[in-house]
Amino acid sequence: MELDRKIIYLKGVGPQKADILAKEFDIHTFGDLLYYFPFRMIDRSHVSKVADFNPEEPYLVFRGRINNLTTVTSGRTTRLEATFNDGTGNLTLVWFQGHKWIRENIRSNVTYNVMGKPTLYGNILQLVHPDIEPVTPESGHITHPFMPIYHTSEKAKNRGFTTRTIARYTETLLGQLTASLPETLPATILVKHHLMGRTSALRNMHYPATLQDWQQAIFRVKFEELFFHQLEYQFSRTNRRNHSTGLIFGIVGDRFNNFYNQNLPFPLTNAQKRVIKEIRSDMRSGRQMNRLLQGDVGSGKTLVALLTMLIALDNGFQACLMAPTEILASQHYASFKKMLNGLNINVELLVGALKAKQKKDIKQRLEDGNINILIGTHALIEDSVKFARLGYVVIDEQHRFGVEQRAKLWQKSTPPPHILVMTATPIPRTLAMTLYADLDCSVIDELPPGRHPVLTVHATDTKRAMLFNFMRQQIAQGRQVYVVYPLINESESLDIKDLMDGYESISRSFPMPQYQLSIVHGQMSAEAKAYEMDRFKRGETHIMVSTTVIEVGVDVPNATVMVIENAERFGLSQLHQLRGRVGRGGEQSYCILMTKDDLNRTSKQRIQTMCNTNDGFVIAEADLRLRGPGDLQGLQQSGMLNLKVADIVDDEPLVRITRDEVYSILEQDPDLNLPENAPLKHYLIKNNDPHQWDKIS
């Protein structure tokens, strides 16, 4: 059977229904339908008695006779009713549609299995639109003991597409599946892990004979999903290592050494030194570097990025850094200018807020090779931005950029530049194994000396007077304070009101001229935000009242208090990012999580986790388990984690198993040329750009 055959050709579908299947379910082919799996199975193998009706049961099966078909008209609606009797009691069957088919096919002298969820309507026990099938003398049992339940939509239901409609189509399709489908996994893998064959697995995903068959089918599908996800990413990495050419940066020259010896702001940690060695090894390998740098807030990733950029400059190339916001880009620019003072290195900032004449001048000098390091936002990927010799690209907070946006940067040079993507949001090990198998990973797991862990406490509104007293004490010692209000779904209509109410309350408790306040939110112009940020950084204001616009990119070592209002409305990773804005100097810093009194279970867990640990990786793992992978790292937006059945949290052991199997196969056969690996090579060619095979086929 051709799985690529259009769904319109399945018996009972036709053009109109094919259109619904495509628009509402993304089902275009026979294969799409086979892989549209039910999310639940209902066990229909147990036959209940009408007399023992239990309203708590979600689905019941009765066996008996159907009699007394009657048409009932009520206002404009007409329904068909029948009496069902199993010898212990009566049940009223009701149909609002399909009257003709029911009258033509129901026989009074035939025993039927009648299935569904009965309800009490007054004193009458009734079952609306039941599933019905005749019990033949030969069988005496239900054709499909387990009934699949599929996800559907309101729009589809309104057009007659229920879960039964999908079930009917899958049953028809499986009835046409007379021969085995080509196997996608090597035979050695099937035997080693006791996996059900592909054809059997697909049958049992929809219509298992036993619960064990269904569980084995699920295991096979999960294994295949995770295996091929790993294969795509690990093959890309192996292919790049074995076949791609990269710029060779063999020199560590004056720019690097002068900065290291004269301008280094603080001694490097052992973790920073280790990561620089890993990056330097990539740079001189002759392969394009594609490395992920993880480091907790304040761990010194930016300094590592700058040092390795200087290696690119020493080899006659330009470098650039792309950040997700103008605030963060401006912060990097100011930091780089300060650290590179006196070294005759040209650094420029390219952001949307610049005037047209400034942008034109920067772009011309960049193309002429007169700019060494360019820092900017999405403006860097515009077609009009051209480099003389781009050799090194750093992308900060990489999960905020789409795959295509990142790719545009390394298309600005041939051969492609070395790539370093950085994140201050620690990535859980399971997620890293799954999503970033194509990247080499480095971790800075050590904070610079002299940093004190931030003390985190939880308080409710009843403690606000104590909070304000504590803030006054810190300000009296010359320190500064952040007060942050939540931002939800990129819409600030509600949040600005909360922010302004809070600002007024703080203004009353911290009156001028003794206290100076700043306020920053997303609806302000870039110039206004920058002005308020600069006032706070210079120490001209004591308290910064803000939305989460200051989550990244604001570095004020003198700020020692972070107050997060309505902390229950934040995710763990965001709370951790906000906490990272303090504790950047030598003084003890504090994070106060303000919440309402009555918290739900998940919110309590988040707050408790924050109070218990400062370890970003522990927090990331907890966030993954509380929120699920789809809500983290922008994964739904990027389409990076498209799993139908597997779950990387619940199936972590299987993630590890499939990763190790793929690694073993590619280590032995990196180009997948062995006959036993032909199914894997076929899968990659079919599901990816065939041109990537030009060098190895």
N, C-alpha and C positions, 0 to 999 in steps of 0.2 A: 504494500500500500504506500502511495506517495504522500508523505506527511506535508509536503509543500503544496499539495493540491488546495485550491481555494475552497473555503467553507461553503460557498454558495452551491457546490456540487454535492453536498451531503443530503441524503434523502430527508425531505421534510423541512428544509431550510428555505431556499429560494432567495431572490434579491432583497426583499424588504427585511426579512429576518437576518440575512447576512449583514445588512447595514446596521441593524441593532447590535448584533454580536461584535461587529468591528468597533462601533462607537462606544458602547457601554462596557464591553468586556475585553477589548483589545484582542479579540479572536478573529483572525483572518484566514487561517488555514486549518487543515485537519490536525497538524501538529500542535497548533496553539490550543485547540480544544482538548487534545489528549493531556497537555501540560497545564490545563486549567483545573487545578486540583480542588476537591472539596475540603473545607476547613473542619468538618465534623462528620462523624458517622453515627447513625441511629441504629441501635440493635433491634431488629424486628423479628428475631428468631423465637422470642418468648411470646406465647399466646395468652392474653389476659381474659378474664371473665367480666361481662358487663356488670354483674352484681358486685364485683370487687373493685369498681372504679375508684381510682385514686387521683384526685385533681392535681397532685404535686408532680405526677409523672409527665415528662415533656412529650412523650410519644407512646402510643399503645397499639397493640395488634389484637383484633378480635376475629373469631371465626364463626360464621353462621350463614343464615339465609336472608335475602333481601326481598321484601314484598311491598305491595300497596304504593306503587309509584303514583304521585299526585302532583298536579300543577296548582300552585297557590299564587294568587295575585294580591299584592298589597300596594295600593297607590299606583305608582308607575313601574314598580319592580315586580318581576315574575320569578318565582323560584320553583325548583323541583324538589319534592320531598319523598322520602321512602322510609319504611320501617325495617330496621335490622334486628334480628333476634338470634341469640346464640344459645338459647335454652335456659339461660339464667336471668335474662332480662332484655328489655327493648332499648334501642338507640335510634334516634331520628337522624337520618342522613339528609344533608341539604346541599343543593347545587344552584348557584346563581348563573352559571354559564354551562355550555355543553349539554343542554337538555336533550337534543336530538340523539347524540351519541349514546347517552345513558339509556334512553328508552329503547334504542335499537340493540343494545348489547347486554343489558342486565336480564337475567333469566331467574324466574322464581324457584325453580327446582335445582339450582346450582349452589354449592357451598363456596363462599368467598372469604378471603382474608381482607378485612376492612381495617385500614390503618390511618392514624392521625392523632391529634390531641383533642379529645372531647371536651365540651364545656357545658355548664349548666345554664340554660336559658329559662329563667323562672324555675319550674319544677321539672322541666324536660331536659334530658341528657341528649345533646345533639353533637354531630360531627359535620363540619362544613368542608365541602370539597375533599372528601376522603380519598386516600390511595386505595385502589381496589384491584384485586387479581383473583381469578378463579382458582380453586383448589381442585386439581384433577385427581381421579382415583389412583393414578400411577404414582404421583408425587406426594401429595398430602402435605407438602411443605412450601414455604415461601421461596419464590424464584431467586430473589436477592435478599439474603438475611440481613444485610447491612445496607441502609439507605444513605447515599451521599447527600450532604447539604452544602450547597455552593453559595459563595457571596454573590449578591445581585444588587441592583440599585432601584430606587423608587421610580425613576424614569422607565427602567426596563419592566418593572412590575406593572406599571400603568399600561404598558403595551403588551401585556400577557406573558412576559418572560419571568417565570418564577424559578426557584431552584429545581422544580420538577422538569421544567422545560430543558434546562441544561442537562439534567440527568437523562432525559429521553434521548437527547442528541449524542451524549457520550455512549449510551447503550447501543444506539444505532451504529456509531463509528466502530466501537469495539466488536460488534457483530461482523463487520467487514474485514476485521483484522484476522485473516486466516493464516498468514505466514508470520514468522518471527521478524521483528525489526532488526536492522543491523545493530550490533553491539557497539556501545560507545567506550567501554572500558576494557583494558587488556585482560585477557583470561587469567593471568597470574594474580591480578588484583581481585577479581571476582572470587577466585578460590581462596586466596589468603584471608579475605575478610568475610567469607561466607555470604556473599551478596547475591540477592535474587537477580535473575536475568532481567534485561531491560523490558522485554515484552510482558513478562509476568508481573513485573513491578508496576507497569502502567495499568494493566488490567486490575490489579489489586488495590491500586490507589483509588479507583472509582467503585469497583464492585468486588470486594473481598469475600471469600467464602467463610473465613474465620477472622477473629480479632488478631490472631497471631500473623496471618497473611498480610493484614493491613499494616501492622507494626513493622514487619520485615520490608514491605514495600516502601514505607516511609523512610526507613534506615537507608535503603538503596538510593532513593531520590536525594536525601540529604547528603549522602556521601558523594554522589555525582555532582551536585551543586557546588559543594565546597572544594572538591577535587579540581573541577574545571576552572573555578574562580582562582585557585592557587596556580593552576597551570598557565592561565593567561598572564598573570603578573610575573610569575617566576620565569616563564619562557622569555618574556620581554626583557627581564633583567639579564638572563643568560645570553640572549641574542645580542644585547647591547655590549656586554662584556667581551663576547667572542668575536663580534663582527663589526661593531661600529668603531669609527676612528674619532679621536678627540684631540683637542689642542694639547700640546706638551709644554707644560710650564716647568722647565728644569732649573730655573734660576730663582734663588732667594737673594735679592739684591739690596741696594741702598735704601729704597723706600721702606721695605719691611724692617731692615736692621736699624735704620735711624729711628723709626717710630718705636721699635721694641726697646732700644737702648735709651732714648731721650724722652719720649712722650707717653709711654705706657702708664695709664692712670693708676693702676694697682697691680701687684704681682699676680700672674696667672695661677689659677688653681690647677691641680693635677688633672682634673677632668677636662679643663679647657686645653691644656697641653696635649692630652691624648687625642682630643677631637681634631685639633689643628694638624697633628701628625697623620690622622686618617684622611683628612681632606688633602693634605699635601701629597700623600701617596697616590690618591686618585688623580691629582692634577698632572703628575709626571708619568702616569701609566700608559698614555697613548689612547686611553678610552675616555669617552665623555663621562664626566662625573654626574651622577644623579642621586644626591644624598639628602636625607631628611635629618635635620638637627632638632632634637627635642631638648628642652631645658626648662626647668621651672622658672617662675617669675623671679627676676633678679639674679639669675645664675650666670649671666655674662655672655649670652649668645651674640649680642650685637658686637662686642669686642672681638669675638672669634670671626664674625663675618667681616669686620674691617681688616683684621690682620691677613685673612686669606685673600681679600680683595687686593691688598698691597702686593701679594705674590703675582696676581694677574698683571698689575701695573709694572712690576719689575720685568715682566716678560714682554712688554710692549703692547699690552691690550687695555681696553677700557672695562669698567665694571659698572653694574647698576644694581639698585635695590628698589624693589616695588613693595609698597605697604598699602593696606586696604583703606586707610583714611588719610585725609590731609593733616590731621592732628599728629598722627603717628609718623607720617612722612616728614613733617616739619620738625618733629622731635629728633628723628634720626639725623636730619640735615644739621640741626644745631649741635647735636652731640658729635658728629663727624668733624664739623668745622672746628670745634673746640679741641678735640683730640689731635687733629692734624695741623694745628697752628704752628707756623714756622717751617713746614716741610715742603712748601712749593708744590702742593697737590691741589688741582682744581676740582672742587666739588660744587655741583649745582642742584637746585631743587626745581622739579617740574610738576606743577599741580594745576588743577583747573582754575584756581582763583587768580592766577597770574594774568596780567594784561597781554593782549595779542602781541604787542611789540616785544615784550619780555620773552614770551614763548618762542617767537621767531628767532630772536637772537640766540637763545639757548640751543635750539635745534640746529642752527647753522654752525655754531661752535662745536657742537657734538659731532656733526658730520665731518667737520674739518679736523677732528681729533684733538681739539683744544680743551676738552673736558675729560678729566680722568675718571671721575665717579659721578654718576647721575642718580639722584634719589627722587622718587615720585610715586604717584598713585597709578590708577588705570591709564592716566595720560601717557605713560611709557609705552603702551602697546598700540598707540595710534600709528597708522601707516606713515604719517609724516615724520615720525621720530626715527631717524636713521643714525646708526653708529658708524664711526670710521673703522674700528676694530673691536667689536664686542667679544670679550672672552670669558666673562664671569657674570652670572646672574644670581642674585639673592632675592628670595621671595619671603617676606615676613608675614606671619599669621596666614600660612598658605591655605588653610581650609576655607578662608573667606573668598578665595578666587576659584572660578570654575576651571575645569581642565583646559578648555579652549583658550581662556584668557592667559593662562600660564604658558601654553604652547606658543602663543604669538610672540612672546619674548625671545624664545630660543630659535625662532625662525628668522630672527634679524641678523643672523650670522651663519656663514658656511666656512668650515664645519661648525656645528652647533656649539655654543658656549657651555662651559661647565655650569651645573645647576646646584644651588644649595637652597632647599626650602626649610623654613624654620617655623616652629610653633612653640608658644609659651603655654599651650594647653596640653599637658601630658596626655599621650595616647595610650589607652589600656593595651596590655600585651596582646590580648586576643584580637583587638581591632587592628593593631599594627601588623600582626601576622596575616590578617585577612586583606586589609586595604592597601598596605604598603609593601607587599611582597616584591614589587618591582624596584623598590628603592633600597639603597644601602642606608642603614640607620646609625646615627650617632646620638649619644645621650650625655648631656652635662648634668651629672647627678651630685653636684657639690656646689655649695654656695660660697661666695668670696669670704675670706676671713673677716671677723668683726661683725658679721650680721647676726642679730638676735632673732630667734623664732618669734613670729607675731603671736601675741596672746589673744585668743578669741573667746568671747563670752556672749551668752544669749540673754536678752532682756526684753521684757514686755513694756507696754506704755506706762504702767504704774511706776516704773523706775526712771521715767524721763527726767525728773528733778535731779536725781543722782547723776544721770548721764550729763546734764548740762553743767553740774558742778565739776565733774571730772574734766569736761572740755575746757572749762575756765582754768582749772589747775594746769593743764597741759599748755594752754596759751600763755599763762603767767610764766611758764618755764621757757618761753620762746618758741614753742612748737606750733604746728598748724594742723588743721582738722579737715577731713572730707566728710560730707554728708550726702549720701547717694540715694536717689529715688528710682524705682523700677521703670523700665521702658518695655512695653509689651507689643509684640507684633509690628514693630517699626511704626506704630501709630501713637502719637503723643497727645492726642486730644484729652484723654482722661489723665494721663501721667503729668502733663504740664500743670493741670489744676492741683494735683497732689504736691508737685514741686513748689508751686507758688504759695500754696497754703503753708507748706513746711518752711519756706523762706521767710514768710511773714512772722511765723511763730518764733523762728530762730532770731530774727531781727529784733523782736520785742525782748527776748531774753539776753541778747548780746547787742546792746544799743551802741550807736555811734556817739562820740568819736572814739570811745575806748576800744571798740571792736570794728574791724573792717571785714565785709563779706564780699565774695564773688559768687556769681551765678552763671552756670553754663548748661545749655540744652541744645538739642538738635535743630530747633527751629530758628536759632540765631544764625546770623551770617558767619562765614568763615573768619572774617576780620574781627567781628565782635567776640567770637569764641577765643581766637588767638590772643586778643587784648586781655580778656579776663584770665586766661591761662597764664600769661606772662606776669600779670600782677601777682598771682598766687605764687608762681615760681620765684619771683623776686622778693617774696616775703612781705609785700605791701598789703595783703589781705590775710586774715587769720583763718577764715572758714570758707571752704569751697562747697557750695550747694549745687548739686549737679544730677543729671540723669546718667545713664551708663555710658555716655559719650566719653567719659574718662576711664573706661575699662582698660584700655591699652594706650600707651603712648605718653603718659604724663609721669615725669620722673622728678619728684620733689623730695630729696632726702630728709628735709626738715619736717615733713608731714609724718606725724606719729600716730594719728587716730583716724580710723576709717569707720564711720557709722553707716550701716546699710539699713535703710528703712524698708519695711515690708519685705524682709529677707526671705519670707516663705514663698514669695513670687519669683524667686530666682532659681536657676539650676545650680548644681554644685560647682560645675566648672566656672560659671560666671562669678559665683561668690568667691571662688579661689582667685580668679583674675583680679577682682576688685580688691581683695585683701592684699594682693601683691603690689598695690600702689603705695603701701606703707612698709616700714621695715627696711628701707633702702639706705638708711644712714646708720650711725653707730648707736643710736638710742633705742631703748625698748619701745616697741610699737604695739598698738592695740587695734583689734577689730571687734566692733560691737554689733551684733545681729539683733535688730529690733523687729519683733513680730507681734501679731495679735495673740490673745490668750489661747484661743481654741485652734490648735493645729491638727491637721489630719496626719495619718500615720507616716505618709511619705515625707511630708514637710518636717516632721519631728526627726526622721532619720537623717535628712539632709543637714539640719541644724546641728544635730549631735555629731555627725561626721566632721563638720567644720570645726567644732569645738575640740574634737579629740585629736586631730592631726593637721600638720602643715605640709605633709608629703603629697605633692601633686599627683603622683602616680596612684597612691592609695585612693585619693579623691576621685580620680578619673575612673578607676575600676568601680567604685561605689556608684558614680553617676551613670555608668554604662548599665549597671544592674537595675538602677531605679528608673531610668528613663528609656532604656532600650537603644540599640544602635541607630535606628532611623532618625532619632532626634539629635544625634551628636555629630559634630564636625561638618555640618552641612551636607550630610550624606544623601538625604533624599533629594536635595537640590542638585547634587552633582551626579546622581545616578550611579554612584560607585558601588553600592551594596544592593544588588538586585537579586535577592534570594526569595524563592517562593515558599519553601518549606523549612529550610535550615534556619537556625537562630544562633548567631555566633556567641551569645552568652550561655544559653542552655546547652549548646553543643560544642563547648570549648574543647573537650577531649577529642572530638571528631575533627575540629579545625587542626589540631596538632597532628593527628594521624594523617590526614590528607596532605598537609604541608610536607611532612616527612616523606610520604610516598612520592610526591611530585619532585621533591629535591633529589631523591634517590634515582628516579628515572632520568632526570635531566643531567645528573652527574655522570651517568653511564652513557646516555645518548642525547647530548645537548641539542642536536638538530632533528631529533625524532625520525631517524632514518631506518631504524630497525623494524622488521616486518610486524612484530608484536605491538609496536607503537603507532602503526598506521592509523588506527581510529583517532588517536590524539592529534596527529598531524592533520587529519581530515577535519576534525572539529575546529582547530585553530584557523585553517584556511577558510572554512565556511563562515566562521563568526568574526573574522577580523579582516584587515586589509591584505589581500593576497600579495601585494607588492612587497610586504615585509619579508617575504620568503625569497625574493630575488637573489639575495646573496648566498643563500644556503641550500636552495633546491637543486 
